[in-house]
Amino acid sequence: MSIQRIETGPRMSKAVVHGSTVYLAGQVGTGATVAEQTQDVLAQVDKWLAAAGTDKTKLLAATIYLSDMSTFAEMNKVWDAWVAPGQTPARATVEAKLATPDYKVEIVVIAAL
């Protein structure tokens, strides 16, 4: 079974397609607030899913990392407006220290083709 790597760098690929499954790298965004960063991250998720030949209606799983769990509701407001109704993935949200203090949210998704 072939493996397709999308925008491969020295450390990671933005997306990897294996069989009928797409794996996205953790996406981080810009902006001052969790809402702004979540919107930016989800736009990136849309972009990389499209590059792999799929979209958010095919999400299988999502892991959301928040630098501060007190922002859970703020992130969820953006997530709920973005996710396809009736097509929600299995999901976990955890608090984690992210790569830099500027990052407030990071999202990893797996999707079907």
C-alpha positions, -999 to 999 in steps of 0.1 A, spaced: 0 0 0 14 34 -10 21 63 13 17 99 0 33 127 19 21 163 14 45 192 20 73 171 35 100 189 55 130 177 73 110 171 105 75 163 94 49 163 67 18 185 68 -3 155 58 2 118 51 -22 96 32 -20 59 37 -47 37 22 -79 55 26 -68 75 57 -54 110 60 -33 120 90 -26 157 96 2 171 116 -7 192 146 -18 226 133 -12 258 152 -25 292 144 -19 329 148 -39 354 167 -41 369 202 -71 348 214 -80 311 215 -109 319 192 -87 336 166 -61 308 168 -88 281 165 -103 298 134 -69 299 118 -61 263 127 -94 250 113 -88 269 81 -54 251 79 -72 218 86 -96 225 57 -66 234 34 -46 202 42 -76 179 40 -84 194 6 -48 189 -5 -52 152 4 -85 149 -14 -110 149 14 -128 174 38 -141 179 73 -172 157 66 -149 127 66 -132 134 100 -126 103 121 -108 116 151 -95 149 165 -72 157 194 -72 193 206 -45 206 228 -52 238 248 -25 256 267 -51 265 293 -82 244 298 -101 275 311 -104 284 274 -123 252 265 -157 270 260 -140 297 238 -124 270 216 -156 249 215 -177 279 202 -154 281 171 -152 243 167 -190 239 169 -196 265 142 -170 248 120 -176 210 123 -201 195 99 -234 187 118 -240 150 121 -203 143 110 -185 150 142 -154 129 149 -143 110 180 -125 138 199 -103 144 229 -93 177 244 -64 180 268 -44 208 285 -8 207 274 23 230 274 26 238 237 58 245 218 59 282 225 38 304 249 23 321 219 4 289 209 -29 286 227 -44 257 207 -31 229 185 -53 204 167 -45 171 151 -70 153 129 -74 119 111 -98 117 82 -111 92 57 -107 98 20 
